[in-house]
Amino acid sequence: MNNYYRNIKSPNGSSLNIPIEMSFDNTGREDGILQFERDVLKELLNGIDDFETTKFANSPYPTDTTKTDLNYEFNFLDPTKNITGATSSDWSSTYNNATFTDGELYFNSNSFKNSFFKIDLYDTKSTTNQRAYISVILPTQQGLTDTGALGPNLVTIKKPTFKLDYVGADKEGFFIYWLKERDYIDISEFYISAKFFNGKTGQFVRFMNEPQSIFNGTDKFNFDKSKYFYYKIKLDYSNYEYSIYKEDVQTNGSVILNRIGDSTTPIKWYEYINP
């Protein structure tokens, strides 16, 4: 845009042409408006964030690739034993140690029916900043059986030992449902912990990967929680399978992962007793 300025003092009446750019405030804002529209549509339609989930199954074992069963064994401390003098044999895989009678187990009482095991998957072992992403429930209606007594008669009752698989076994808790793609949350390793909700007492019980009897004195309560409250699970996105390991920390600080979960090396949990 040209602006003319006249110098009236000049005898020749000369003029000076000074170019000055003038633009309106909204010049160039059209691109910003279009970008704003795209951002709103993306937020409303979730255009590129993929939240589709899929199921991960336990991967075959290297020692026998035909086996995919996942085995849990939960051990409760004999309630007649004091934790200060307990030995490893005082923990056993029976609901009797969790205050349930053979009659309650055989008749599937409401208190037993409402009980369950809860497996939580965390992104880290550090309790100060960990976040739980997945929970898996194992109902007491599942599980292997044992022999109990109902008066003079022997009866079949449930025990807290689980064999999970595709077919021919219990299935609830075998699959882990998680994001199919890693674009939104890129996590392929978790740490799992276990709790038991006792429908008879209304309380949660936490489990360790070793019995507290391995510690002496006050060390039974003052130990490295990140080492003894968790197992490690790794997801394989190439075939949507997972594997569970126990971490073996060496004296030099290195960690060896030992695959567990088959029938010979089940995932063992031991009731933790608070001080």
NORZIFEN-V752148 format. One record per backbone hydrogen bond with DSSP energy under -1.0 kcal/mol. NH is the residue of the N-H (numbers start at 1). CO is the residue of the C=O. Records with the same first field share a line. If there is no record, write none. Layout:
# NORZIFEN-V752148
NH=CO, CO
This chain:
# NORZIFEN-V752148
5=16
7=14
10=7
13=10
16=5
18=3
20=1
27=24
29=26
33=29
34=30
35=31
36=32
37=33
38=34
39=35
40=36
41=37
42=38
43=39
44=40
45=41
46=42
54=178
56=176
57=240
59=242
61=67
67=64
70=164
71=261
72=162
73=267
74=160
75=269
76=92
78=90
81=78
85=82
90=87
91=88
92=76
94=92
98=95
99=96
100=95
105=101
106=102
107=103
109=104
113=109
114=110
115=112
116=197
117=138
118=195
119=136
120=193
121=134
122=191
123=131
133=121
134=121
136=119
138=117
140=115
142=139
144=161
146=157
148=155
150=153
153=150
155=148
157=146
159=144
161=159
162=72
164=70
165=170
170=163
174=171
176=56
178=54
180=52
187=185
190=233
191=122
192=231
193=120
195=118
196=205
197=116
198=203
202=198
205=196
207=194
208=270
209=228
214=211
215=212
219=216
220=217
221=218
222=218
225=223
227=224
228=224
229=225
231=192
232=245
233=190
234=243
235=188
236=241
240=236
241=236
242=57
243=234
245=232
246=258
248=256
250=254
253=250
256=248
258=246
260=244
261=265
267=71
268=266
269=73
270=208
271=75
272=206
